[in-house]
Amino acid sequence: MTGIREASDIDERALVRSLPDGSMRTLFPEAWPLSEPEVNTTPVKLPAPSFRERILSIPSLTGRQVKAAAETEAGRGITFLLLPVFAGIGAIIYFTLSFEPAWTPILSMLAIGIILRIATRRHFAVAQGGTLAVALVAGLVVGKWETERRATPMLGSDVATRVTGRVVALEYQDNDSWRITLELLQTERPKLRFPPKRVRINARDIPATTAIGSGLSGFARLRIPSGPVRPGNYDFSFHAYFNGIGANGFFLGTPKETAVPPPDELTAEMSQWIAMLRVRVSERIEEVIGGEDGSVASALVAGTRAGISEQTNEDLRKAGLAHILSISGLHMALAAGVVMLTLRSAFALFPAFSVRHPVKKYAAFLSLLSCTFYLAMSGADVAAQRSYVMIAVMLGALLIDRAAISMRNLAVAALAMIALSPHEILGPSFQMSFSATAALIAGYAWWSERNANRHIGAEKRGKATYGVARRILKPVTAAAGTSLIAGLASGIFAAYHFNNTAPLGLVGNVLAEPVIALLVMPFAVFGLLLMPLQLDWVPLQIMGWGIFAVRHIAAFVAAWSPDGNPGPMPSLTLVYWTIALVLAVVLSTRLKLLALPFIVLGLGVFMKEPFPDIVISEDAKLVGVRLADGRLAVNRNRPSQFTINNWKTAYLIDEIIPPVAVKKEKQSASHGFECDEGVCTINLRDGRTLAYTGETTMQEIACNIGNVVILAVPGKDAACHRSTITSISKRDLALKGAVEIRLGQQRDENRSLTTTEKTPEAGKPKTSQPGPDFRPEDRITYAVEAPSRPWHLHRIHSRAARGLPEREYKPKSASIQNVADCASDTGDNPTRCD
């Protein structure tokens, strides 16, 4: 203590007072005064590189930038984000093969891929490529596994028989008919040797006591699931196979209710209970709300869309609001958000409990349970499944204290969907829902980064980040931005599958989404929760007001919307634009620019692809020829309206030209088909003649008249024996489905029909070379490349494919409306009884 006091009394300045000034500065450095001028040193200015040096430095500079961007992408886990992409590619390859691959080569490729991945684990880039290769082969594996797991028995040929089955689904159509899904238990008169397990049957009327689980029996006409209406269109038989539907048809009269045994399996009993619950909820909603608003509300809650009119569907499509009818991410997120907000608000009323327990995790878990119930209630279609998996991943992330919304979570959801239902990747629901969600996540990430940089810059400048006007407009611009991003991403697939791009979809979504978020979905959740207590009238009424507003918004926007039909999109264009979309949403650096070449390539293919000159339905009854003025000439006065409407939409047809009946004298003034004595003819744009006949006795005459001949006659050998004409037989169409024909250049009429001629000098045959007027072969595109896949194998058993004539069915009563709508090709039923 004494030493310390003595040391503190010593004056340290006195010890260094006698030292020079420089030494004092060394011992005790001081800060230089701020007033002293700084020494400005002018940097040495390097000479500017010449133009040649700049050009030569571009490759190395670009290479360094690409390498740095690739390292950045690898650091953020690009390989994991690409796993569902490559798994999906593998599934697409499997489902689009023209033959059914065996297990041995698929498993062999998978084993080789895994071995190579393990062997190259020390080489990062090679190992990542091996991981993606394994994911691609895994897509093949899950596709093959699902196909064999489903193994749906399909009806081989159209037949009329008495069916008895258990009702597993029941939908009331807007045309006052019923669509029933029956689990087939028995067939009589005749008894089918290989009956399908489930059939989808239309009925004009059913017993009043019919419910899910009831038994129905009646005489029905069953049809094989049809193929695409045109090449590249929706394949009914493919989706029927994976939905377990082996046949379609209609009851010939009113079926009778009959006693059937209950289902044996526990899963079947649960499915039946859920289906009954869905029907009861739908009936309650339609009872409270009523009208078409009630049908739309039923679609939003229970997934039953049968009661919605075609006009409302068309208005929603034109306004870009068709997605609200599908249980998708918007509905699932709003439902989960309402439940979670309500629960957290309830927990907040008990602060002592909330402080001691993780109430946020409790709310997330209960929200997950509510979403599971909503998934079951909605029918669990692919959009609902994708949304549920995404919501489950997000809520699971909250349970383990991780980020809820990220591209990795979407990748997990996509992997789960591909593993469970890989065939859905070929459907519009999977493509549109995942593309829109991925684009929104990528857009949100870009916007957040931009806002963060902007906020930092504003702080440095000492300015406010947002003004009052921008704060007011922020929700509007956010809604517009999300609608624009989601619309552009999903519009690619909407244009391909539905020939619709919704030009004013941005306006429709900006106007309707606030109504859906504030009035429709929250009160739908409240109504569903209060329904067991019979206190659902008020929330359902408010929900109905919201739906009323949404329908009128859709009608208003649709009335002002221009035609958004781009015409038929080639499959190659879809491939190019899908690659561009994947690159744009998955990559986060300037490597996004790699998407631009694919956009240009897709646009080039789209603009180059011509319209088909001839299109033929798969039943060989309807032929359409595109005229020079864009109209479509058909060979029937009363064609199938479903097929005609599909062709008109796809091929941008405004007017249909019916055939004219002529006598022996030909009327040159007609531009459509001219039919006489069982043969219809029409002049094609290249000067050739198309001839069509459905009578066996006129086959030879049609072959002599036409250069392109359509033979809608039975027989395996129904063909023209002239090698210089293009002929399509009914058997060809029965095996390969609908066909499009794009004509080649015109033939040289003066050229010999033979390709060899004798030279007088050598006396040997000489092959003639094609000249500038040579017409290449017509391009013929079938809807089904070969009926060798499980969902198309039933085609080879049809009567037309076996060369047999169709069974002629004459109903006992001409008043049976089902026969008028479904049995003939003149029906106007938009569902085609499928």
Secondary structure, 3 states (H helix, E strand, C coil): CHHHHHHHCCCHHHHCCCCCHHHHHHHCCCCCCCCCCCCCCCCCCCCCCCHHHHHHHHHHHHHHHHHHHHHHHHHCCHHHHHHHHHHHHHHHHHHHCCCCCCHHHHHHHHHHHHHHHHHCCCCHHHHHHHHHHHHHHHHHHHHHHHHHHHCCCCCCCCEEEEEEEEEEEEEECCCCCEEEEEEEEEEECCCCCCCCCEEEEEECCCCCCCCCCCEEEEEEEEECCCCCCCCCCCCHHHHHHHCCCCEEEEECCCCEEECCCCCCCHHHHHHHHHHHHHHHHHHHHHHHHCHHHHHHHHHHHHCCCCCCCHHHHHHHHHCCCHHHHCCCHHHHHHHHHHHHHHHHHHHHCCHHHHHHCCHHHHHHHHHHHHHHHHHHHCCCCHHHHHHHHHHHHHHHHHHCCCCCCCHHHHHHHHHHHHHHCHHHHHCHHHHHHHHHHHHHHHHHHHHHHHHHHHHHHHHHHCCCCCCHHHHHHHHHHHHHHHHHHHHHHHHHHHHHHHCCCCCCHHHHHHHHHHHHHHHHHHHHHHHHHHHHHCCCHHHHHHHHHHHHHHHHHHHHHHHHCCCCCCCCCCHHHHHHHHHHHHHHHHCCCHHHHHHHHHHHHHHHHHHHCCCCCEEECCCCCCEEEECCCCCEEECCCCCCHHHHHHHHHHHCCCCEECCEECCCCCCCCCCCCEEECCEEEEECCCCCEEEEECCHHHHHHHHHHCCEEEECCCCCCCCCCCCCCEEEEHHHHHHHCCEEEECCCCCCCCCCCCCEEECCCCCCEEECCCCCCCCCCCEEEECCCCCCCCCCHHHHHCCCCCCCCCCCCCCCCCCCHHHHHHHCCCCCCCCCCC
